[in-house]
Amino acid sequence: MNRLFLFAMLSGPAMTCGAHVMGGIAEVSIIDRDSGAALSSYYYRGEYWVAGRAGARYAIEIHNRLGERVLAVTSVDGVNVISGATAGWDQTGYVFSPGDRYQITGWRKSDAEVAAFTFTDSPNSYAERTGRPANVGVIGVALFRERQPQPVYTPPMIGRLSGGSEAPRASELDSATAGVPMPGVPMPGVPMAKAPAASASNSAAETRTTAQARESIALPAPNPSPLQRAPEPAPKLGTGHGEREYAYVNHTDFSRMQAQPNEVIRIHYDSLENLFAMGIVKRPRPVPPTANPFPASPDQQYVPDPRG
């Protein structure tokens, strides 16, 4: 049982895929908080990329597309955005009510504050400053559906006892409690399953890390290409630990349907110049100057002789 929080509320250049990364469970966007616009995403070799701008604040906007609650365990640069631990998908996260849309704006510092996400040079990123530079430049959202309560099984009744109450069938008396299957025997229509990895309850929220050791997530990088192996023209972009901001949450519980995520969405990011250098975004061609067919509009009616 984990404690969660409830919100108060093809080789070659990449293809532009709009501002959202659409999954089956949720839609994820990276929002430039200074302009309010969602950053365009580029699909390249099976991965999504966005171009950040050094110094800009950003948010991770998640929209639950389902008609049920969803847990979103979220990481930036390989670090859990709530606990600060090296990210694993069995850790704390935010819980979204059906249809909820919420922006995660920073590293959580308390129930009421976050330190803003800011694009910055990799050496100044929170991950690198805490000795974890290996996964700088990627945002991950591991999505879990909620385990729904099973209906209580009521055995059919036959006959009546002396007080007028009905007696259960003899075959049902072997079970110690009504609605509880015997050890090793699944109930009709209910598959056997392991205990959930975590628990949860009312609306969008976070969990705190438990004392148990967690495995880190090692997300695969895109297939290298000659352009990617070339020196980059600028330092790699990372996410800094910005100013404190108000962002209140409550606690709740959430029971995961399964130990593995039902869906994982990841978005890589870097500066636009570096995306040009890696061939992820095609550099626009310069526009040649336009020649003027009548530069002086002279009054001369006929063509004069050339000089000399």
N, C-alpha and C positions, 0 to 999 in steps of 0.2 A: 504494500500500500504506500504509494508515494504521495507527497503533498503537492498539489498543483495550485495554480492561481487563476482567478476568474477576472476577466477584463471588466472594468467599469464602463461601460458604455452604451559527301562528295568532295573531293579535294578542290581547291580553288577558293575564290572569295566566298564569304558566307552569304546566306540569304537573309534579308531583313524579315523578321517574323513579327513585327509590331512591337507593342510595349509590354505584352503579357506572355508568360510561359504557362501554357494551359496543360494541366494534368487531369486525370480522371476524377480525382478527389478535390483538388484545390487549384486555384489560379494564383500565380506568384508574379509580382512586379517589383522592380527596384525604382523607387521614387526619389527624384531630386527635390529635396525639401525646400530649397531656395526658390525654385520656379514652380513647384507643384506638379511638374510633368513626369510621366513615367519614361524611363530610359528605353530607347529602342533596343531590342534583343536581336542578335545575329546567330543563326544556326550554322555551325561549322564542325564537320567531322563528328557528328553525333552529340555535340555539346552546344549549350547556349552561352553567349557572351554579351556583356554590356560594356559600354565605354564610360568610365567615371572621370570626374574632373577633380584634380587635387585641391583640397580645401573645402569642397562642397559637402554639406550634410546630406545624408540619404536615409531612407527607410525601406524596410522589407514589408511590402503589403501582401497579405495572404487573404484570399477569399475562399471560404468553405463553400463548395458547390453542392454539397449533399444536404439532404433533409434530416440529418442526424449530427450529433456532436463529433468533432474530430480533434485529435491531439496533434500539434505540430511541434516536434523537437527541432529547434533551429540552431544552426551554427554559422559562424563567420570566421573565415581563415582557419578552420579546424578547431574552433573554440566554441563551447556552448554559450549562447548569448545571455543565459540566466545565471548559471553557476560559475562561469569562467573556467570550467574544467575542460581538458582536452576532450573533444566531442565524441560521444557515443550515442547511438540512437535509442538506448534503453534509459536515457537520462531525463531530466526535467524538461518541460516544454509548455507551450501555450495551448489552452483548450478553447475551441471555437464552437459556439452554438450553431444550429442549422442556419445556413445562409449568411453567417457573420463575415464581415470584412474589417480587418484591423491592420494598422501599421505598427510594426516593431521598429522603434526609432533609436534604440541604443542598447548598451550593455546594462543589464539590470543591477542596480546598486542596493535597492531596498524595495519594499512594497509600494513606495511612492516616487522613486527616482530612477532614472537611467542616465548613463554617460553616453552622449550622442555618438552615433556612427558618423565618421568623417572619412572621406577618401584622403589618403596621405601617402607619401613615399614609404616603401616597404620597411626601411629601417625604423621608422617612427610608428609602425603599426603595433597594436596591442599584442598580437600574437608574437611578433619578433622581439618586442621589449620584454616579454615573459619567457623567452627562450624557445619558442615554437614556430620557426619560420617556414617549415616544410610545406604548409598548406595555405600560405598567403595567396589571396586572389580568388577564393571560391566561397560561395554562399550555398548552404544546404538546408533543405526542409524535409525531414522524415515525417510522413503522415501516417497516423494510426486511426483506424475506425474503432468505435467503442463496442465492447462486449455487451450484448443486450441480455437482460435477465431472462432466464428460462422459465416458462410457465410451470407452476406447481402441479404435479401429477396427483389427481384425486382418483383413487380406485373406485370402480363401480361397486355399488352396494346391493346386496340381496338379503332377503329376509328381514326380520325386525327383532330387536332385543326386547326384553320385558318392559323397559321404560319407553317403548315406542320408537327408539332409535334403531337405525338399520345397522346390520353387521357387515363388515367387509368380507370379501371372498377369502377363503382359506389360503389360496395361493399368495395373497398379498400380505399375509401376516408374517412372512419370513423377513420382510424388510423392517428394520428398526424404526424408521420414520417414514411417514407417507411422503411420496415425492422424491425420496432419496434412493438411488440405485444401490444394489449390493456391490461390494468391492469387486472391481474387475469386470462388472457387467454393465454395459451402456444401457441407458434408458431408451425406449423406442423412439426413433427419430432424432435422438440427441447424440452427436458424435463425441467420443472421448477426446479430451483436450488437456493440455498442461495448464497449470495455474498461470494467470496473466502476469506479464512482466511488471506492470504498474497498475495503479488504480486512479479513478477520477469521479467528479460529480458535476454540478450545475453550470455551465456556460464557459466562455473563452478564458484560458488560464495557463499557469506555469507550474513546474514541480521543482523541488529542491533536490540536490543530489543526496543519495543515501551513503552510508558508510562503506557499503560494498564497493570493491574495485570495479572500474568500468573500462571496457575496451575502447580504444580510439578508432575513429573512422578514417580509413585511408582511401580517399576517392581517386579513381584512376584519372590520369590527365589525358587530354586529346592525343591522338597519334602524332608523333613528331614529323615535321616536314623540313626540307632544307631552309625554308624561310624562317621557321621557328627556331632553328639552331643558330641563325645569324645573330650577331650582337644586337641588343635592343638599344634604341636611341635614347631611352630615358629609364630611370629606375622603375622597377615594378611597383604597381599601385597596391596598397593595402588599406586596412581600416584602422583608424586611430581611436583613442579613448578620449572623446570630446567633453564638452561642458555638461554639467549636471542639468537635467530637465525633469519636470514633473510628469510622471506617467504612473497612475495608480492602478493596482491590481488587488484582487481578493484571492483567497485560497479555495480550492475545490479538490475533489477526487475524480479519478478517471480509471476505468478498467479496460485495458487494451484487449482487442479481439484476438491478437496473436503477438508473439514475441518479436517477430520481424515486421518492419514497416509494410503497410499496404501499398505505399508509393513513396518514392524518393525523388525530389526535384532539386537539381543543382544548377547554379548559374555562376559562370566564371566572369571575372571582371578585370579590367586593366585600363590604362590610359588609351585614348584614341590613337595617339602616335604609336604606341606599342601594338595595338591591333592592326594598324597599317603595316608595321614592320613584320608581323607574323603572318601576314596575308589573310587575316580573318576578315578584315574590312578592306574593300578596294579603294585605293586612294583616288579621289576625283581628278580628272584631267583638267589642266589649266585651260581657260577659255581664251582663245586668241583675240587680240584687239580687232575691233570692227573698223574696216576702211570706209571712209566717207567719200561717196562718189562726187559730191559737190563741196569741196572743202572751203572754197572762197566765194562761190557763186558769182564769178566775174561778169562784167557787163559786155565783155568782148563777144562780138557776134560771130566772128570767124576765127579759125585756128591761125595764130601768128607763127612766123618763122622762128625756128630755134636760134639761140645765140651762136654766133660764129658761122 
